Amino acid sequence: MERLRHRLRGPWRLAIRQASMEPTIREGDWLLVDPTTTRWPRRGTIVAFLEPDSGALAVKRVAGRPGERVPFGSGYLELADDEAWLLADATAEATAAAGFGEPIDSRRYGPVTVAALIGRVWFRYAPIGRIGRPPPRTLARPTVPDHRRLDEPRPAG
Amino acid sequence: MSRLTGWLAPTTTARAHCDLPCGVYDPEQARIEAESCHKINEKYAANEDVAFRTRAIAIKEERADLAKHHLDVLWHDYFKPEHLATVPNLHDLFWNATKQVSKVKASTDAADSRKLLDMIDEIDAAWKATGGADKTRVAGRPG
């Protein structure tokens, strides 16, 4: 009950800074968030969460769900039961065009645990010309190279 | 309308996080590393102790790598295509300087490291000609 009360405090509305979700979400967009979400939603959903490194509130798209394998380096990582893999929509070229450096996402800070999930982004209510649901993106289950997990111990010798 | 906007405005900000280049670029960073290489070459020539010379070579290679890194960052991040109007030979300057760093890394001849310093000075002139000191340093270059 206390957890629910804590979640109901929000945030319910977010203003966006920076450009790693271009073109779906742009700097200056105002978003509505469902903070009652307590599990990682389906792949392709945009979520608000606290970044593992900085603790900063950020938005990204779910690209891998708990238990799934995601490509990483020359192999793959297997996400734990409470972890998701969150990726930016923008390419490095798109963020550079907007005056920023490379997008920062799970490729930089790794998997994100569900404890860091703040909510599901479900609607953009400003600016007026862009009101509506941020276009969903259907993301297939990540395909990974069939060789070794990068997080498993290397064989001796 | 502005009251309505104020009421609707989010009170929380979230980042669609990207790297944020700091925007500070100065050829002096590369020059200091290149000066280290030059001084090490001078010390190398003046000391025949094997252990000293081995350490000198290892440290010089590290410094040369840093010099090349700083030149690359300057070339790729500070200079823009419009700067070619002011410095038409910009790419040649960097191409030759980074090649010279590789030469300095492999050589212990002070003439090679002196040549690198001269090349970085030419890049420094290009940086100044394109307003680098005013655009990228907090209060110009100290001194």
Interface residues (C-beta under 8 A of the other chain):
Chain A: G10 P11 R13 L14 A15 I16 R17 Q18 A19 S20 M21 E22 I25 E27 W30 L31 A48 E51 A56 L57 A58 V59 K60 A88 A90 T95 A98 F100 G101 E102 P103 I104 D105 Y125 A126
Chain B: L8 A9 P10 T11 T12 T13 A14 R15 A16 H17 C18 D19 L20 P21
